[in-house]
Amino acid sequence: ATNLVAGRELFFRLAGRSREHVARACRQHTGLTPTGLITQIRLEYAQRLLERTDLSVLDVAQSSGFTNMSLFHRRFRVTTNLTPLRYRQQRQLSLPVCIRDTT
């Protein structure tokens, strides 16, 4: 989760190539910009946390690398057509108890 918070700058550094090369390769292989790919990964991680933990929505957003709650809500809603809280309510009801983290 720490790498999700670091974002694009760490992504470029870990790739060990020029920003232009990384951006070009990212678009070629995923169809997304580096920022778009990182946002997608962050949202997928947030979805898993909402499904499997009882962390607050604020903690989920921060753990997923979102520092702006308004942006998190907007991006999450565009992706899922649900607010984070509504997503949790719908998904947790459909998951077997053994999958949820009850700690």
N, CA, C and O atoms as CSV, one atom per row, in Angstrom:
chain,resi,resn,atom,element,x,y,z
A,1,ALA,N,N,0.817,-1.191,0.000
A,1,ALA,CA,C,0.000,0.000,0.000
A,1,ALA,C,C,0.867,1.264,0.000
A,1,ALA,O,O,0.450,2.300,-0.519
A,2,THR,N,N,2.046,1.186,0.567
A,2,THR,CA,C,2.923,2.352,0.595
A,2,THR,C,C,3.259,2.816,-0.813
A,2,THR,O,O,3.322,4.019,-1.064
A,3,ASN,N,N,3.476,1.892,-1.732
A,3,ASN,CA,C,3.780,2.264,-3.110
A,3,ASN,C,C,2.605,2.951,-3.788
A,3,ASN,O,O,2.806,3.771,-4.684
A,4,LEU,N,N,1.375,2.631,-3.374
A,4,LEU,CA,C,0.217,3.295,-3.951
A,4,LEU,C,C,0.194,4.766,-3.589
A,4,LEU,O,O,-0.234,5.599,-4.389
A,5,VAL,N,N,0.646,5.089,-2.402
A,5,VAL,CA,C,0.665,6.475,-1.950
A,5,VAL,C,C,1.733,7.260,-2.708
A,5,VAL,O,O,1.526,8.428,-3.038
A,6,ALA,N,N,2.863,6.634,-2.983
A,6,ALA,CA,C,3.970,7.321,-3.657
A,6,ALA,C,C,3.595,7.735,-5.072
A,6,ALA,O,O,4.036,8.788,-5.534
A,7,GLY,N,N,2.811,6.956,-5.758
A,7,GLY,CA,C,2.267,7.339,-7.053
A,7,GLY,C,C,3.218,7.337,-8.214
A,7,GLY,O,O,4.133,6.519,-8.309
A,8,ARG,N,N,2.973,8.277,-9.094
A,8,ARG,CA,C,3.632,8.321,-10.390
A,8,ARG,C,C,5.141,8.468,-10.315
A,8,ARG,O,O,5.858,7.833,-11.088
A,9,GLU,N,N,5.637,9.286,-9.407
A,9,GLU,CA,C,7.089,9.498,-9.335
A,9,GLU,C,C,7.822,8.207,-9.003
A,9,GLU,O,O,8.859,7.911,-9.597
A,10,LEU,N,N,7.296,7.440,-8.064
A,10,LEU,CA,C,7.912,6.156,-7.734
A,10,LEU,C,C,7.786,5.181,-8.901
A,10,LEU,O,O,8.711,4.415,-9.173
A,11,PHE,N,N,6.663,5.206,-9.582
A,11,PHE,CA,C,6.434,4.358,-10.750
A,11,PHE,C,C,7.534,4.581,-11.790
A,11,PHE,O,O,8.119,3.627,-12.303
A,12,PHE,N,N,7.804,5.845,-12.093
A,12,PHE,CA,C,8.851,6.161,-13.063
A,12,PHE,C,C,10.226,5.727,-12.550
A,12,PHE,O,O,11.027,5.171,-13.302
A,13,ARG,N,N,10.488,5.981,-11.284
A,13,ARG,CA,C,11.789,5.631,-10.708
A,13,ARG,C,C,12.006,4.114,-10.720
A,13,ARG,O,O,13.093,3.645,-11.057
A,14,LEU,N,N,10.976,3.352,-10.355
A,14,LEU,CA,C,11.097,1.895,-10.323
A,14,LEU,C,C,11.282,1.309,-11.718
A,14,LEU,O,O,11.921,0.269,-11.876
A,15,ALA,N,N,10.728,1.970,-12.726
A,15,ALA,CA,C,10.856,1.476,-14.100
A,15,ALA,C,C,12.290,1.593,-14.608
A,15,ALA,O,O,12.716,0.822,-15.468
A,16,GLY,N,N,13.029,2.558,-14.071
A,16,GLY,CA,C,14.430,2.692,-14.461
A,16,GLY,C,C,14.638,3.168,-15.883
A,16,GLY,O,O,15.717,2.985,-16.447
A,17,ARG,N,N,13.633,3.769,-16.465
A,17,ARG,CA,C,13.724,4.289,-17.835
A,17,ARG,C,C,13.283,5.741,-17.839
A,17,ARG,O,O,12.851,6.267,-16.813
A,18,SER,N,N,13.389,6.382,-18.978
A,18,SER,CA,C,12.954,7.771,-19.071
A,18,SER,C,C,11.439,7.846,-18.911
A,18,SER,O,O,10.719,6.887,-19.189
A,19,ARG,N,N,10.977,8.994,-18.462
A,19,ARG,CA,C,9.536,9.198,-18.285
A,19,ARG,C,C,8.792,8.976,-19.604
A,19,ARG,O,O,7.714,8.381,-19.626
A,20,GLU,N,N,9.376,9.458,-20.693
A,20,GLU,CA,C,8.749,9.324,-22.007
A,20,GLU,C,C,8.628,7.861,-22.407
A,20,GLU,O,O,7.587,7.434,-22.907
A,21,HIS,N,N,9.689,7.094,-22.187
A,21,HIS,CA,C,9.668,5.670,-22.531
A,21,HIS,C,C,8.610,4.941,-21.699
A,21,HIS,O,O,7.838,4.143,-22.230
A,22,VAL,N,N,8.581,5.216,-20.409
A,22,VAL,CA,C,7.621,4.555,-19.521
A,22,VAL,C,C,6.193,4.916,-19.923
A,22,VAL,O,O,5.323,4.047,-19.967
A,23,ALA,N,N,5.952,6.173,-20.211
A,23,ALA,CA,C,4.609,6.612,-20.613
A,23,ALA,C,C,4.186,5.942,-21.918
A,23,ALA,O,O,3.051,5.484,-22.046
A,24,ARG,N,N,5.090,5.886,-22.870
A,24,ARG,CA,C,4.801,5.267,-24.162
A,24,ARG,C,C,4.523,3.771,-23.995
A,24,ARG,O,O,3.557,3.252,-24.556
A,25,ALA,N,N,5.359,3.086,-23.233
A,25,ALA,CA,C,5.177,1.653,-23.011
A,25,ALA,C,C,3.886,1.378,-22.241
A,25,ALA,O,O,3.179,0.412,-22.527
A,26,CYS,N,N,3.592,2.211,-21.289
A,26,CYS,CA,C,2.376,2.054,-20.494
A,26,CYS,C,C,1.141,2.162,-21.395
A,26,CYS,O,O,0.236,1.330,-21.319
A,27,ARG,N,N,1.112,3.187,-22.242
A,27,ARG,CA,C,-0.024,3.361,-23.150
A,27,ARG,C,C,-0.121,2.204,-24.145
A,27,ARG,O,O,-1.216,1.754,-24.483
A,28,GLN,N,N,1.022,1.735,-24.603
A,28,GLN,CA,C,1.039,0.652,-25.587
A,28,GLN,C,C,0.504,-0.647,-24.992
A,28,GLN,O,O,-0.239,-1.370,-25.657
A,29,HIS,N,N,0.869,-0.950,-23.760
A,29,HIS,CA,C,0.509,-2.230,-23.160
A,29,HIS,C,C,-0.799,-2.225,-22.381
A,29,HIS,O,O,-1.432,-3.268,-22.220
A,30,THR,N,N,-1.207,-1.051,-21.897
A,30,THR,CA,C,-2.425,-1.010,-21.083
A,30,THR,C,C,-3.515,-0.118,-21.658
A,30,THR,O,O,-4.678,-0.209,-21.265
A,31,GLY,N,N,-3.127,0.754,-22.600
A,31,GLY,CA,C,-4.082,1.713,-23.130
A,31,GLY,C,C,-4.309,2.890,-22.195
A,31,GLY,O,O,-5.179,3.726,-22.439
A,32,LEU,N,N,-3.521,2.955,-21.121
A,32,LEU,CA,C,-3.676,4.010,-20.126
A,32,LEU,C,C,-2.377,4.789,-19.969
A,32,LEU,O,O,-1.292,4.275,-20.239
A,33,THR,N,N,-2.504,6.022,-19.532
A,33,THR,CA,C,-1.328,6.793,-19.154
A,33,THR,C,C,-0.829,6.242,-17.821
A,33,THR,O,O,-1.570,5.524,-17.151
A,34,PRO,N,N,0.389,6.550,-17.420
A,34,PRO,CA,C,0.851,6.111,-16.102
A,34,PRO,C,C,-0.088,6.567,-14.980
A,34,PRO,O,O,-0.377,5.798,-14.062
A,35,THR,N,N,-0.561,7.806,-15.051
A,35,THR,CA,C,-1.490,8.297,-14.037
A,35,THR,C,C,-2.790,7.503,-14.060
A,35,THR,O,O,-3.321,7.151,-13.006
A,36,GLY,N,N,-3.301,7.222,-15.243
A,36,GLY,CA,C,-4.529,6.435,-15.371
A,36,GLY,C,C,-4.365,5.028,-14.829
A,36,GLY,O,O,-5.262,4.506,-14.168
A,37,LEU,N,N,-3.215,4.405,-15.108
A,37,LEU,CA,C,-2.954,3.060,-14.608
A,37,LEU,C,C,-2.864,3.058,-13.084
A,37,LEU,O,O,-3.429,2.183,-12.429
A,38,ILE,N,N,-2.164,4.022,-12.526
A,38,ILE,CA,C,-2.032,4.100,-11.069
A,38,ILE,C,C,-3.397,4.328,-10.424
A,38,ILE,O,O,-3.711,3.722,-9.400
A,39,THR,N,N,-4.200,5.192,-11.018
A,39,THR,CA,C,-5.548,5.436,-10.483
A,39,THR,C,C,-6.372,4.161,-10.529
A,39,THR,O,O,-7.079,3.848,-9.571
A,40,GLN,N,N,-6.293,3.424,-11.623
A,40,GLN,CA,C,-7.031,2.155,-11.742
A,40,GLN,C,C,-6.599,1.167,-10.666
A,40,GLN,O,O,-7.442,0.531,-10.034
A,41,ILE,N,N,-5.309,1.036,-10.455
A,41,ILE,CA,C,-4.790,0.123,-9.444
A,41,ILE,C,C,-5.231,0.564,-8.052
A,41,ILE,O,O,-5.606,-0.268,-7.225
A,42,ARG,N,N,-5.188,1.860,-7.793
A,42,ARG,CA,C,-5.625,2.381,-6.494
A,42,ARG,C,C,-7.105,2.078,-6.252
A,42,ARG,O,O,-7.488,1.682,-5.151
A,43,LEU,N,N,-7.933,2.263,-7.281
A,43,LEU,CA,C,-9.366,2.011,-7.128
A,43,LEU,C,C,-9.652,0.524,-6.926
A,43,LEU,O,O,-10.527,0.169,-6.137
A,44,GLU,N,N,-8.934,-0.339,-7.619
A,44,GLU,CA,C,-9.114,-1.783,-7.428
A,44,GLU,C,C,-8.721,-2.176,-6.000
A,44,GLU,O,O,-9.389,-3.000,-5.375
A,45,TYR,N,N,-7.657,-1.598,-5.497
A,45,TYR,CA,C,-7.229,-1.868,-4.122
A,45,TYR,C,C,-8.279,-1.362,-3.132
A,45,TYR,O,O,-8.596,-2.043,-2.157
A,46,ALA,N,N,-8.809,-0.182,-3.381
A,46,ALA,CA,C,-9.853,0.376,-2.516
A,46,ALA,C,C,-11.088,-0.526,-2.517
A,46,ALA,O,O,-11.709,-0.731,-1.475
A,47,GLN,N,N,-11.436,-1.055,-3.667
A,47,GLN,CA,C,-12.583,-1.963,-3.739
A,47,GLN,C,C,-12.357,-3.193,-2.866
A,47,GLN,O,O,-13.252,-3.610,-2.131
A,48,ARG,N,N,-11.168,-3.768,-2.944
A,48,ARG,CA,C,-10.867,-4.943,-2.108
A,48,ARG,C,C,-10.938,-4.602,-0.632
A,48,ARG,O,O,-11.473,-5.377,0.160
A,49,LEU,N,N,-10.397,-3.433,-0.251
A,49,LEU,CA,C,-10.458,-3.038,1.158
A,49,LEU,C,C,-11.897,-2.841,1.615
A,49,LEU,O,O,-12.258,-3.240,2.722
A,50,LEU,N,N,-12.709,-2.237,0.780
A,50,LEU,CA,C,-14.112,-2.025,1.142
A,50,LEU,C,C,-14.862,-3.345,1.279
A,50,LEU,O,O,-15.740,-3.484,2.131
A,51,GLU,N,N,-14.514,-4.307,0.440
A,51,GLU,CA,C,-15.175,-5.614,0.477
A,51,GLU,C,C,-14.752,-6.446,1.681
A,51,GLU,O,O,-15.564,-7.162,2.267
A,52,ARG,N,N,-13.483,-6.347,2.044
A,52,ARG,CA,C,-12.911,-7.331,2.961
A,52,ARG,C,C,-12.512,-6.804,4.333
A,52,ARG,O,O,-12.084,-7.576,5.191
A,53,THR,N,N,-12.645,-5.500,4.550
A,53,THR,CA,C,-12.261,-4.945,5.849
A,53,THR,C,C,-13.375,-4.041,6.369
A,53,THR,O,O,-14.336,-3.732,5.663
A,54,ASP,N,N,-13.219,-3.638,7.598
A,54,ASP,CA,C,-14.145,-2.679,8.193
A,54,ASP,C,C,-13.491,-1.309,8.350
A,54,ASP,O,O,-13.963,-0.489,9.138
A,55,LEU,N,N,-12.415,-1.050,7.613
A,55,LEU,CA,C,-11.769,0.261,7.647
A,55,LEU,C,C,-12.773,1.333,7.248
A,55,LEU,O,O,-13.659,1.081,6.432
A,56,SER,N,N,-12.640,2.515,7.812
A,56,SER,CA,C,-13.504,3.625,7.408
A,56,SER,C,C,-13.203,3.976,5.948
A,56,SER,O,O,-12.138,3.648,5.424
A,57,VAL,N,N,-14.149,4.640,5.312
A,57,VAL,CA,C,-13.943,5.060,3.928
A,57,VAL,C,C,-12.740,5.991,3.834
A,57,VAL,O,O,-11.982,5.919,2.867
A,58,LEU,N,N,-12.554,6.852,4.811
A,58,LEU,CA,C,-11.387,7.738,4.841
A,58,LEU,C,C,-10.098,6.924,4.883
A,58,LEU,O,O,-9.163,7.210,4.134
A,59,ASP,N,N,-10.037,5.911,5.749
A,59,ASP,CA,C,-8.835,5.064,5.842
A,59,ASP,C,C,-8.606,4.280,4.548
A,59,ASP,O,O,-7.464,4.100,4.123
A,60,VAL,N,N,-9.683,3.819,3.928
A,60,VAL,CA,C,-9.556,3.110,2.647
A,60,VAL,C,C,-8.976,4.043,1.596
A,60,VAL,O,O,-8.062,3.665,0.863
A,61,ALA,N,N,-9.499,5.252,1.519
A,61,ALA,CA,C,-9.008,6.224,0.537
A,61,ALA,C,C,-7.524,6.502,0.758
A,61,ALA,O,O,-6.734,6.465,-0.185
A,62,GLN,N,N,-7.152,6.778,1.994
A,62,GLN,CA,C,-5.755,7.087,2.296
A,62,GLN,C,C,-4.850,5.883,2.054
A,62,GLN,O,O,-3.750,6.041,1.524
A,63,SER,N,N,-5.285,4.696,2.426
A,63,SER,CA,C,-4.485,3.487,2.211
A,63,SER,C,C,-4.306,3.201,0.722
A,63,SER,O,O,-3.328,2.575,0.316
A,64,SER,N,N,-5.250,3.660,-0.078
A,64,SER,CA,C,-5.201,3.437,-1.519
A,64,SER,C,C,-4.441,4.528,-2.261
A,64,SER,O,O,-4.290,4.462,-3.481
A,65,GLY,N,N,-3.964,5.531,-1.530
A,65,GLY,CA,C,-3.156,6.571,-2.148
A,65,GLY,C,C,-3.912,7.833,-2.509
A,65,GLY,O,O,-3.361,8.710,-3.174
A,66,PHE,N,N,-5.158,7.945,-2.087
A,66,PHE,CA,C,-5.928,9.160,-2.361
A,66,PHE,C,C,-5.823,10.091,-1.166
A,66,PHE,O,O,-6.181,9.714,-0.050
A,67,THR,N,N,-5.341,11.287,-1.388
A,67,THR,CA,C,-5.237,12.265,-0.306
A,67,THR,C,C,-6.412,13.227,-0.316
A,67,THR,O,O,-6.612,13.970,0.645
A,68,ASN,N,N,-7.185,13.224,-1.381
A,68,ASN,CA,C,-8.329,14.110,-1.531
A,68,ASN,C,C,-9.599,13.257,-1.556
A,68,ASN,O,O,-9.826,12.506,-2.506
A,69,MET,N,N,-10.425,13.371,-0.516
A,69,MET,CA,C,-11.635,12.544,-0.413
A,69,MET,C,C,-12.626,12.828,-1.533
A,69,MET,O,O,-13.277,11.911,-2.034
A,70,SER,N,N,-12.740,14.071,-1.922
A,70,SER,CA,C,-13.669,14.425,-2.992
A,70,SER,C,C,-13.261,13.736,-4.297
A,70,SER,O,O,-14.106,13.199,-5.013
A,71,LEU,N,N,-11.980,13.758,-4.593
A,71,LEU,CA,C,-11.474,13.094,-5.791
A,71,LEU,C,C,-11.692,11.590,-5.694
A,71,LEU,O,O,-12.092,10.957,-6.672
A,72,PHE,N,N,-11.435,11.017,-4.533
A,72,PHE,CA,C,-11.654,9.583,-4.339
A,72,PHE,C,C,-13.116,9.228,-4.624
A,72,PHE,O,O,-13.393,8.285,-5.364
A,73,HIS,N,N,-14.038,9.974,-4.045
A,73,HIS,CA,C,-15.462,9.697,-4.265
A,73,HIS,C,C,-15.836,9.823,-5.738
A,73,HIS,O,O,-16.556,8.979,-6.272
A,74,ARG,N,N,-15.351,10.876,-6.396
A,74,ARG,CA,C,-15.678,11.060,-7.817
A,74,ARG,C,C,-15.139,9.923,-8.672
A,74,ARG,O,O,-15.864,9.345,-9.482
A,75,ARG,N,N,-13.861,9.607,-8.487
A,75,ARG,CA,C,-13.249,8.532,-9.287
A,75,ARG,C,C,-13.920,7.184,-8.993
A,75,ARG,O,O,-14.165,6.392,-9.903
A,76,PHE,N,N,-14.209,6.937,-7.725
A,76,PHE,CA,C,-14.830,5.671,-7.348
A,76,PHE,C,C,-16.214,5.556,-7.982
A,76,PHE,O,O,-16.577,4.502,-8.506
A,77,ARG,N,N,-16.976,6.628,-7.934
A,77,ARG,CA,C,-18.335,6.607,-8.476
A,77,ARG,C,C,-18.326,6.450,-9.998
A,77,ARG,O,O,-19.172,5.746,-10.550
A,78,VAL,N,N,-17.381,7.098,-10.678
A,78,VAL,CA,C,-17.281,6.957,-12.128
A,78,VAL,C,C,-16.974,5.498,-12.494
A,78,VAL,O,O,-17.500,4.971,-13.475
A,79,THR,N,N,-16.127,4.864,-11.702
A,79,THR,CA,C,-15.712,3.490,-11.984
A,79,THR,C,C,-16.786,2.459,-11.658
A,79,THR,O,O,-16.984,1.506,-12.412
A,80,THR,N,N,-17.478,2.646,-10.539
A,80,THR,CA,C,-18.410,1.609,-10.055
A,80,THR,C,C,-19.883,1.999,-10.138
A,80,THR,O,O,-20.758,1.153,-9.949
A,81,ASN,N,N,-20.161,3.254,-10.416
A,81,ASN,CA,C,-21.522,3.790,-10.381
A,81,ASN,C,C,-22.123,3.754,-8.982
A,81,ASN,O,O,-23.341,3.830,-8.823
A,82,LEU,N,N,-21.269,3.637,-7.968
A,82,LEU,CA,C,-21.713,3.603,-6.576
A,82,LEU,C,C,-20.776,4.462,-5.727
A,82,LEU,O,O,-19.613,4.658,-6.079
A,83,THR,N,N,-21.286,4.967,-4.619
A,83,THR,CA,C,-20.405,5.607,-3.650
A,83,THR,C,C,-19.608,4.499,-2.958
A,83,THR,O,O,-20.031,3.344,-2.979
A,84,PRO,N,N,-18.478,4.821,-2.352
A,84,PRO,CA,C,-17.716,3.790,-1.648
A,84,PRO,C,C,-18.541,3.075,-0.573
A,84,PRO,O,O,-18.458,1.854,-0.447
A,85,LEU,N,N,-19.325,3.810,0.191
A,85,LEU,CA,C,-20.128,3.188,1.239
A,85,LEU,C,C,-21.187,2.255,0.661
A,85,LEU,O,O,-21.382,1.152,1.171
A,86,ARG,N,N,-21.864,2.680,-0.385
A,86,ARG,CA,C,-22.893,1.830,-1.015
A,86,ARG,C,C,-22.237,0.591,-1.630
A,86,ARG,O,O,-22.789,-0.507,-1.563
A,87,TYR,N,N,-21.065,0.771,-2.224
A,87,TYR,CA,C,-20.322,-0.359,-2.791
A,87,TYR,C,C,-20.045,-1.382,-1.699
A,87,TYR,O,O,-20.269,-2.577,-1.889
A,88,ARG,N,N,-19.556,-0.909,-0.553
A,88,ARG,CA,C,-19.264,-1.811,0.575
A,88,ARG,C,C,-20.526,-2.552,0.994
A,88,ARG,O,O,-20.502,-3.772,1.163
A,89,GLN,N,N,-21.608,-1.839,1.159
A,89,GLN,CA,C,-22.851,-2.463,1.610
A,89,GLN,C,C,-23.296,-3.557,0.650
A,89,GLN,O,O,-23.687,-4.640,1.086
A,90,GLN,N,N,-23.243,-3.292,-0.633
A,90,GLN,CA,C,-23.676,-4.280,-1.620
A,90,GLN,C,C,-22.724,-5.467,-1.700
A,90,GLN,O,O,-23.166,-6.614,-1.769
A,91,ARG,N,N,-21.424,-5.201,-1.690
A,91,ARG,CA,C,-20.447,-6.274,-1.875
A,91,ARG,C,C,-20.280,-7.132,-0.634
A,91,ARG,O,O,-20.135,-8.348,-0.754
A,92,GLN,N,N,-20.293,-6.551,0.539
A,92,GLN,CA,C,-20.105,-7.349,1.748
A,92,GLN,C,C,-21.266,-8.310,1.954
A,92,GLN,O,O,-21.079,-9.399,2.496
A,93,LEU,N,N,-22.438,-7.926,1.536
A,93,LEU,CA,C,-23.583,-8.827,1.666
A,93,LEU,C,C,-23.429,-10.067,0.794
A,93,LEU,O,O,-23.944,-11.134,1.128
A,94,SER,N,N,-22.720,-9.926,-0.327
A,94,SER,CA,C,-22.599,-11.042,-1.256
A,94,SER,C,C,-21.357,-11.908,-1.021
A,94,SER,O,O,-21.211,-12.951,-1.657
A,95,LEU,N,N,-20.459,-11.492,-0.117
A,95,LEU,CA,C,-19.240,-12.266,0.151
A,95,LEU,C,C,-19.442,-13.248,1.294
A,95,LEU,O,O,-20.082,-12.914,2.291
A,96,PRO,N,N,-18.904,-14.456,1.160
A,96,PRO,CA,C,-18.928,-15.370,2.299
A,96,PRO,C,C,-18.109,-14.782,3.446
A,96,PRO,O,O,-17.128,-14.077,3.209
A,97,VAL,N,N,-18.496,-15.061,4.656
A,97,VAL,CA,C,-17.824,-14.517,5.840
A,97,VAL,C,C,-16.341,-14.876,5.860
A,97,VAL,O,O,-15.529,-14.069,6.311
A,98,CYS,N,N,-15.969,-16.048,5.391
A,98,CYS,CA,C,-14.569,-16.482,5.446
A,98,CYS,C,C,-13.642,-15.604,4.603
A,98,CYS,O,O,-12.432,-15.616,4.829
A,99,ILE,N,N,-14.171,-14.843,3.638
A,99,ILE,CA,C,-13.341,-13.991,2.800
A,99,ILE,C,C,-13.098,-12.650,3.458
A,99,ILE,O,O,-12.064,-12.024,3.224
A,100,ARG,N,N,-14.028,-12.200,4.274
A,100,ARG,CA,C,-13.887,-10.911,4.933
A,100,ARG,C,C,-12.859,-10.978,6.039
A,100,ARG,O,O,-12.769,-11.970,6.761
A,101,ASP,N,N,-12.094,-9.927,6.165
A,101,ASP,CA,C,-11.107,-9.819,7.250
A,101,ASP,C,C,-11.826,-9.294,8.478
A,101,ASP,O,O,-12.272,-8.147,8.502
A,102,THR,N,N,-11.935,-10.123,9.483
A,102,THR,CA,C,-12.694,-9.729,10.672
A,102,THR,C,C,-11.800,-9.201,11.775
A,102,THR,O,O,-12.252,-9.075,12.913
A,103,THR,N,N,-10.548,-8.887,11.480
A,103,THR,CA,C,-9.653,-8.366,12.507
A,103,THR,C,C,-9.871,-6.915,12.756
A,103,THR,O,O,-9.192,-6.324,13.596
